[in-house]
Amino acid sequence: MIDLHCHLPVHLSDGPKDFGTAVRMLEQMAASGVRHVVAVSHFDPKLEDRLDSAVAALQPEAERCGITLDAAFEYDFSQISTGLKLRTLSPQSRYLLVDFCCYQLPFSARDMLESLEREGYHVIFVHPERLFSPSKLPDLEKLHQLGACFQINAISLLPEASAPVRRMARAMLRRGLVDVVASDAHRDTGRRRPCMGEAFAWLARKYTQKKADLLCQVNPQRLLENKPPLPILPAPLPWERALQWFCRFLPSRER
Ligand SMILES: [Fe+2]
């Protein structure tokens, strides 16, 4: 698996408070099958050099765990302006992590998306399920049609997430609006722990192994390589599943 959004750099923004915590996070991720991590800090222009040195300090431990590291910023929607040099998921990628950081979908979201596309960047909006209610699904759908990607947090699929967050995450999955699942982990315990393995198991059980692979491995890899994510087909509704099941028993028509 690939985790495109993990707050692993020590002492940067709200990431781990000490080196030992970051090492335990790496070990947990390795044990669950994660092999590539984008180590993320919230954007601050003053952190540009510190991000590189914090990730370099983790490289030996990451190698020991069999994990490849990249470094990126998570941008607050309001921090982005045209002409700014932005830090993407990897040197090859032009995909950016962007957090709306507010509970109302900004009116300028579409304009911002289009101006970033003109500058050659592509946007991954992070954890919309934590910010918005299902009433915003049509607006998210329009942004998705314009090329925006959506990443939900692994924990949002698990029982410990709040009911509204879980409901929104599942509604987005049903509509085919989720391109990637990532941990957004900040520490080694609690709700901000790395839990890609648990989310993968949930997706494989609830949907299919193929869908879990697409969301946790195939699409993250494509975004790192600057390729658009493969579309995730909307899940059939319960009555559609029942109809598919019933149709299996109908005699096939011979020509
Ligand atoms: Fe984050």
Boltz pocket constraint, residues with backbone or C-beta under 6 A from the ligand:
constraints:
  - pocket:
      binder: B
      contacts: [[A, 5], [A, 7], [A, 40], [A, 74], [A, 184]]
      max_distance: 6.0
